[in-house]
Amino acid sequence: LNRINKLHSNCSMKTQERYYLAKLISAFDIEMLACAYCRKMEAFCCFAENSSRCKECVSLNQSCDTSCFSASAAGRLIREKCKILSEEAEAELANAAALQALLASQARLDRIRKQRRLLEKQAAEMIRCSFNSLE
């Protein structure tokens, strides 16, 4: 067996590089407004953070009009997404803590109400016994 794992034996090295670059972009993709080619083909258009071409254009060796794409804007979007995901996780933790507090409070309220009902039952029994002894 050949140690070099080629995509296809008849593919050029550049074709293989484009294929693996497209896979890499796909792994770390950012969905953006579709380039002209992707709009025409109604394909999903995604870019790697510092790429000048989308995954589809890289894999098909098409030119890509990425006028809507900039690395700084992509970096800003990535940072904002990380911030929002962090805030979401923090809010989920706060929500879970609040739910635990609510459940503990409800359990305490249930215990107190049960004690009140027992006390009222004991008082009613005491009053009934007192009336019976007066007769």
C-alpha positions in Angstrom: 0.0 0.0 0.0 1.1 3.5 -0.8 1.7 5.5 2.4 0.4 8.7 0.8 -3.3 8.7 0.9 -4.4 10.5 -2.2 -7.9 11.7 -2.9 -7.8 10.1 -6.4 -4.7 8.8 -8.1 -5.6 10.8 -11.2 -6.2 14.1 -9.4 -3.5 16.8 -9.4 -1.9 18.0 -6.2 -3.7 21.3 -6.6 -7.1 19.6 -6.9 -6.3 17.6 -3.7 -5.2 20.8 -2.0 -8.5 22.6 -3.0 -10.5 19.5 -1.8 -8.8 19.6 1.7 -9.0 23.4 1.9 -12.8 23.1 1.2 -13.1 20.5 4.0 -11.1 22.7 6.4 -13.3 25.7 5.6 -16.3 23.5 6.1 -15.0 22.4 9.5 -14.6 26.0 10.7 -17.2 27.7 8.7 -19.0 31.0 9.1 -22.3 31.5 7.3 -22.3 34.7 5.4 -24.3 36.3 2.6 -24.0 34.0 -0.4 -21.5 34.9 -3.1 -22.7 35.2 -6.7 -21.9 31.6 -7.5 -23.6 30.2 -4.4 -26.6 32.4 -5.0 -26.9 31.1 -8.5 -26.5 27.5 -7.5 -28.6 28.0 -4.3 -25.8 26.5 -2.3 -24.8 27.0 1.3 -22.0 29.7 1.3 -19.5 29.6 4.1 -16.0 31.0 4.7 -13.2 30.2 7.0 -12.1 33.1 9.2 -9.3 34.4 7.0 -10.3 32.9 3.7 -10.9 35.0 0.6 -13.1 32.4 -1.1 -16.1 30.3 0.1 -16.0 26.5 0.5 -18.0 25.9 -2.8 -15.8 28.2 -4.9 -12.6 26.7 -3.4 -13.7 23.1 -4.1 -14.9 23.9 -7.7 -12.0 26.4 -8.4 -14.4 29.2 -9.1 -13.7 32.8 -8.6 -15.6 34.1 -5.5 -16.9 37.7 -5.1 -16.5 38.1 -1.4 -17.1 41.8 -1.2 -19.4 41.2 1.7 -16.7 39.3 3.6 -13.9 40.7 5.6 -11.6 39.0 8.1 -12.2 41.7 10.7 -15.9 41.4 10.4 -15.7 37.6 10.7 -13.5 38.0 13.7 -16.0 40.3 15.3 -18.8 37.9 14.6 -16.8 35.0 16.1 -16.1 37.0 19.2 -19.7 38.1 19.5 -20.9 34.5 19.1 -18.5 33.3 21.8 -19.7 36.1 24.1 -23.4 35.3 23.5 -22.7 31.6 24.1 -21.0 32.4 27.3 -23.9 34.7 28.4 -26.3 31.9 27.5 -24.5 29.4 29.6 -24.4 31.8 32.5 -28.1 32.5 32.2 -28.8 28.7 32.1 -26.8 28.3 35.3 -28.7 31.2 37.0 -31.9 29.6 35.8 -31.0 26.2 37.2 -30.0 27.8 40.5 -33.3 29.8 40.6 -35.3 26.6 39.8 -33.5 24.8 42.7 -34.3 27.6 45.0 -37.9 27.6 43.9 -38.2 23.8 44.4 -36.6 24.1 47.9 -39.0 27.0 48.8 -42.0 24.9 47.5 -40.9 21.9 49.6 -40.6 24.2 52.7 -44.1 25.6 52.0 -45.5 22.1 51.6 -44.0 21.0 55.0 -45.3 24.1 56.8 -48.8 23.6 55.4 -48.7 19.9 56.4 -47.7 21.0 59.9 -50.5 23.6 60.0 -53.1 20.9 58.9 -51.8 18.5 61.6 -51.9 21.2 64.2 -55.5 22.2 63.2 -56.5 18.5 63.3 -55.0 18.2 66.8 -56.7 21.3 68.0 -60.1 20.1 66.6 -59.6 16.7 68.3 -58.7 18.6 71.6 -61.8 20.7 71.3 -64.0 17.7 70.5 -62.6 15.9 73.6 -63.2 18.9 75.7 -66.9 19.1 74.6 -67.3 15.4 75.3 -66.0 15.8 78.8 -68.3 18.8 79.5 -71.4 16.7 78.8 
